[in-house]
């Protein structure tokens, strides 16, 4: 009986040890798994580097943000896969391309050309844009942009600058390309200066939420097409550039898209 009691005790001790070992292993696994989960979250946060939430909206939208000063970027998931028509946003490039052509001819824009360029940018004059676009070969203007800026998600719409289709990411790349050209060409620098002085009615969206006194370059694009507004916001400030593309029911009005741009910009500005 004593032997049996000792054997039973040994069995109970062994069972107890096994149970404790399993419990410790389970706790260890849970801790490791939790640490792994936290690590994954941290990696994700590091990749996104800025929290972003968007209020429910009736608009389709896509956006891309580049902080060139700090070599960081942040985008919506569809920023490189979905496009919108550019509308007047493309005018920044139409002007830059025209000035590149003049530089190749070895001359500066005359007074009439300066007026066309100024009106196209400051008050978004469509007739001025059409004259400059046709003068440089129409479709060839957009093709030079695609090749020069190495755009991956931009499509020519033959004969229509406003119907060029472009992703949000490509819009930021276009903007940066024009800025790069402006550093080597005083007349393109002059063009960029026009975009710092657009008519207030053209400076909706992103500039609305920038800190007071911020110097910005802006060229938006907006047109109702059929039953939808196509409204895009493109602006740069302090080494940063943001493009927001939107489409939404036409009855909501221009202000609705401007607010979508502002809502997105407000989360990406100090």
C-alpha positions in Angstrom: 0.0 0.0 0.0 2.8 2.4 0.8 4.4 1.6 -2.5 1.1 2.2 -4.3 0.7 5.6 -2.4 4.2 6.6 -3.4 3.5 5.6 -7.1 0.3 7.6 -7.1 2.1 10.6 -5.7 4.7 10.4 -8.4 2.0 10.1 -11.0 0.2 13.2 -9.6 3.5 15.1 -9.5 4.2 14.1 -13.1 0.8 15.2 -14.2 1.1 18.5 -12.4 4.5 19.1 -14.0 3.1 18.4 -17.5 0.1 20.6 -16.9 2.3 23.5 -15.7 4.6 23.0 -18.6 1.7 23.2 -21.0 0.3 26.3 -19.3 3.7 28.0 -19.4 4.1 27.1 -23.1 0.6 28.5 -23.8 1.4 31.8 -22.0 4.7 32.0 -23.8 3.1 31.5 -27.2 0.4 34.1 -26.4 3.1 36.6 -25.4 5.1 35.8 -28.5 2.1 36.1 -30.7 1.0 39.4 -29.1 4.5 40.8 -29.6 4.5 39.6 -33.2 1.1 41.3 -33.7 2.4 44.5 -32.1 5.5 44.4 -34.3 3.3 44.0 -37.4 1.2 47.0 -36.3 4.3 49.0 -35.8 5.6 48.1 -39.3 2.3 49.1 -40.8 2.4 52.4 -38.9 5.9 53.1 -40.0 4.9 52.4 -43.6 1.9 54.7 -43.4 3.6 57.1 -41.0 0.5 59.1 -40.5 -3.0 58.1 -39.3 -5.8 58.7 -41.8 -9.5 58.4 -41.6 -12.2 59.6 -44.0 -15.8 60.5 -43.2 -18.4 58.7 -45.3 -18.9 60.5 -48.6 -20.9 60.1 -51.8 -17.8 60.8 -53.8 -15.4 58.5 -55.5 -12.0 59.8 -54.6 -8.3 59.1 -54.9 -5.4 61.0 -53.4 -1.6 61.0 -53.2 0.6 63.1 -50.9 4.4 63.5 -51.4 6.6 65.2 -48.8 9.7 65.6 -51.0 11.6 67.5 -48.2 11.4 64.4 -46.0 11.3 61.8 -48.8 8.0 60.4 -47.6 4.7 59.7 -49.3 1.2 58.5 -48.4 -1.6 57.5 -50.7 -5.1 56.1 -50.9 -5.1 52.4 -52.1 -6.3 53.4 -55.6 -3.8 56.2 -56.1 -1.9 54.4 -58.8 -4.7 52.2 -60.2 -7.7 54.5 -60.8 -7.9 57.6 -62.9 -10.0 60.7 -63.3 -10.2 63.2 -66.2 -7.8 66.0 -65.4 -9.9 69.0 -66.5 -8.0 72.2 -65.8 -5.5 70.6 -63.6 -3.5 69.7 -66.7 -3.1 73.4 -67.6 0.0 73.7 -65.4 1.7 71.3 -67.8 0.3 72.9 -71.0 1.9 76.1 -69.9 5.2 74.5 -69.0 5.3 72.6 -72.3 4.7 75.7 -74.3 7.5 77.5 -72.5 9.9 74.6 -73.1 9.1 74.9 -76.8 9.9 78.6 -76.8 13.2 77.9 -75.0 14.1 75.5 -77.7 13.5 78.3 -80.2 15.7 80.5 -78.1 13.1 83.1 -77.3 11.0 84.4 -74.5 7.2 84.6 -74.6 5.9 87.9 -76.1 3.2 90.0 -74.5 0.4 88.1 -76.2 1.8 84.8 -75.2 2.3 85.9 -71.6 -1.3 87.0 -71.5 -2.5 83.6 -72.7 -0.3 81.8 -70.1 -1.3 84.1 -67.3 -5.1 83.9 -68.0 -4.9 80.1 -68.4 -3.4 79.7 -65.0 -4.8 82.5 -62.9 -8.4 82.4 -64.1 -8.4 79.0 -65.8 -9.2 80.4 -69.3 -10.1 77.4 -71.4 -9.7 79.2 -74.7 -6.1 80.2 -73.8 -5.4 76.6 -72.9 -6.8 75.4 -76.3 -4.6 77.8 -78.2 -1.4 76.8 -76.4 -2.3 73.1 -76.6 -2.9 73.2 -80.3 0.2 75.3 -81.0 2.4 72.5 -79.5 0.8 69.6 -81.3 -2.3 68.8 -79.2 -1.9 65.1 -78.3 1.9 65.5 -78.5 1.7 67.8 -75.5 0.4 65.1 -73.2 2.7 62.5 -74.7 5.7 64.6 -73.8 4.4 64.8 -70.3 4.1 61.1 -70.0 7.6 60.4 -71.3 9.3 63.3 -69.6 7.8 62.7 -66.1 7.8 58.9 -66.7 4.1 58.7 -65.8 2.6 55.2 -65.6 -1.1 55.8 -65.2 -1.9 58.6 -67.6 -3.9 58.2 -70.9 -4.2 60.6 -73.8 -7.7 61.4 -75.0 -7.1 62.4 -78.6 -7.8 66.1 -79.2 -9.0 66.8 -75.7 -6.6 68.1 -73.0 -9.3 68.2 -70.4 -10.2 64.5 -70.9 -6.7 63.3 -70.3 -7.0 60.5 -67.7 -4.6 60.5 -64.8 -4.1 58.9 -61.5 -3.6 60.9 -58.3 0.0 59.7 -58.0 0.8 60.8 -61.6 -0.8 64.2 -60.8 1.8 64.7 -58.0 4.6 63.5 -60.4 3.4 66.0 -63.0 3.5 68.8 -60.4 7.0 67.8 -59.3 8.2 67.6 -62.9 7.0 71.2 -63.6 8.8 72.4 -60.4 12.0 70.6 -61.5 11.8 72.4 -64.9 11.2 75.7 -63.2 14.5 75.5 -61.4 16.3 75.7 -64.8 14.0 78.0 -66.7 13.1 81.4 -65.5 9.9 81.5 -67.6 8.6 78.3 -66.2 9.5 79.7 -62.8 7.3 82.7 -63.8 4.5 80.3 -64.7 4.7 78.7 -61.3 4.5 82.2 -59.8 1.2 82.7 -61.7 -0.1 79.5 -59.9 0.7 81.2 -56.6 -1.6 84.0 -57.5 -4.7 82.4 -59.0 -8.1 84.0 -58.6 -9.6 83.2 -55.2 -12.4 81.3 -56.8 -9.9 78.9 -58.2 -8.1 78.3 -54.9 -10.7 76.0 -53.3 -10.0 72.7 -51.5 -6.5 72.2 -50.3 -5.6 75.9 -49.7 -8.6 76.3 -47.4 -6.9 74.2 -44.7 -3.3 75.3 -44.9 -1.9 77.3 -42.1 -2.5 81.1 -42.5 0.4 82.7 -44.4 1.4 79.5 -46.2 2.7 80.1 -49.7 1.2 77.6 -52.1 1.0 76.7 -55.8 -2.4 75.5 -56.9 -4.0 74.4 -60.1 -7.4 72.7 -59.7 -9.7 71.2 -62.3 -13.4 71.0 -62.2 -16.2 70.3 -64.7 -19.7 68.8 -64.5 -19.8 65.9 -67.0 -23.2 64.4 -67.6 -24.6 63.4 -64.2 -21.3 63.7 -62.3 -18.9 66.4 -61.2 -15.2 65.7 -62.0 -13.4 67.8 -59.5 -9.6 67.6 -58.8 -7.4 69.5 -56.4 -3.7 69.9 -56.9 -1.5 72.0 -54.7 2.1 72.3 -53.4 3.6 74.0 -50.4 6.7 73.8 -48.2 8.2 70.9 -50.2 4.9 69.0 -50.2 2.4 68.2 -52.9 -1.1 66.8 -52.6 -3.5 65.7 -55.4 -7.1 64.7 -54.7 -9.3 63.4 -57.5 -13.1 63.2 -57.1 -16.3 62.3 -58.9 -19.8 62.5 -57.4 -23.4 63.3 -58.3 -23.8 66.6 -60.1 -26.6 67.8 -57.9 -24.2 68.0 -54.9 -22.5 71.0 -56.5 -18.9 72.2 -56.8 -18.6 72.9 -53.1 -19.1 69.3 -52.2 -15.9 68.2 -54.0 -14.0 71.2 -52.7 -14.9 70.0 -49.2 -13.7 66.4 -49.9 -10.4 67.9 -50.9 -10.3 70.0 -47.8 -11.2 67.1 -45.5 -8.4 65.0 -46.9 -5.9 67.8 -46.9 -6.7 68.7 -43.3 -5.4 65.3 -42.1 -2.1 65.7 -44.0 -1.2 69.2 -42.9 0.3 70.3 -39.5 
